[in-house]
Amino acid sequence: MDDVPGIDLVGLRIRNTDTVANIVVGISLRRREQLKPDVVWGVLANVIQSNARFGLGDRVKVHLDHVRKTAENCRFKRKGAH
């Protein structure tokens, strides 16, 4: 993920493939520079504590969502401009 620019948006979907419930954990889209390992581990810790059927001992599939920022969708309106 080091080749993703810091202003691009990324999110994660983590799915437990070993359970029948097919539980998906999502980490919402945020700037790549804001998606740190402690954020991912914090979300996983909360899910594991609240849901016994989602465990890291199981097989999980991770999907990275990437929204590339372009010059067209990065326009910033200047303060006071109309």
N, C-alpha and C positions, 0 to 999 in steps of 0.2 A: 504494500500500500504506500510505500515511500515515493512512488512515482506519481501519485495523485496530488495535484496542487492543493494547498491548504484551504483555498476558498471553495473548492468543489464540495458538494454535499455527499455524505456517505451514510449508510445505515446498514444494520445487520438483521438477518432473520436466522434464528437458530432453531432447528427442529430435531426433536428426539425421534429417531427412526426405529427404536427398539420397542416402543410402547404402542398399544392399540389406539390410545387416545390421540396420537399424532399431534402432540403439543408444539406450538410455534411460539417462540419468544422473540419479540421485536425490540430493536434499539432504533429509535426514530432517527430520521434524517437530520444530520447536523454537519457543520463544517468539519472537514477531515481533521483539521488541527484540534478539534474538540473531542474527537473520538479517541480516547486514551484507554490503555489496558485496564486501568482501575475502574473505568466506567463500565466496561464489558463485564468484568468480574463482579462488580457490585450488582448489576442487573441479574446475572446468573445466580449469585448468592441469594438474592431475594426470592427468586423463582424456586430454587431448590429447597429453601426453608419453608415455603408455603405450599409446595406441591411435591409429595413423595414420589409421584410417578415420573418426575423429570430428574434424572441423576446424571452426573458426569461419568459414571461408570458405564453408562449406556453409549451406544453409537449415536453421534449427533452429526447433522449436516448443517453447514454454515453457508449462507448466501449473502454476498456483499452487493448492496444496491449503490450505484454510483451515478450521481447527477452532475454532469460536467457544466461548469459555468462558462458562458461565452460572453463576448462583448455585448451582445444583444440583451442578455438577461442579467447583466451586471450594472445596469445604469443606476446611478444614484442621483436623486433630486437634491439640488443645493438648497440649503435652508433659506427660506425667504423667497425663493424663486416661484413664479406662478406659471 
